[in-house]
Amino acid sequence: MLTRNFDKLLKVLEIVLENEGCFLTSNYMITDTYIGKRSNIYRAAHTIKEMKEKMKDSEFFSDVSKSQKIFLKSYVDSYFLN
């Protein structure tokens, strides 16, 4: 979890976007040129174990844009399924 403090979250987003980064969650993807939102919000995981289980589910990738799907699959493959 990043933060629940809205001011801190906006500051982090500002830094990420100024450096041409990508802010990616299971429901949102924000870059300096793209904002994507899952059509049906996915319930957030509360533990690493729960997150890994959710990301193995094919439904996790079902209602996101093509760009989000590419980023999410890359992230999952790199960090969670090894």
C-alpha positions, 0 to 999 in steps of 0.5 A: 500500500502506498498511502491513504493520505491524499496529499502524499499520494498526489505528490508521489504521482507528480514525481512519477509522472514528471519522470515519465514513470507509470503508476499501476495498481490492480484497478488503475494505470496512470502515465503522463499520456494515459489514464486507464481504469478497470471497468469493474473495480477489483477488490484490493488484496491485503496481503502479499499471499492474497495478491499472488492468488488474485493475480493467478486468476484469469478474471484479474485480466478480464476487464482492463484495457489492452495497455493495462493488460500488457503492463499488468501481465509484465508486472505479474510475470516479473515480480509474482510468478517467478 
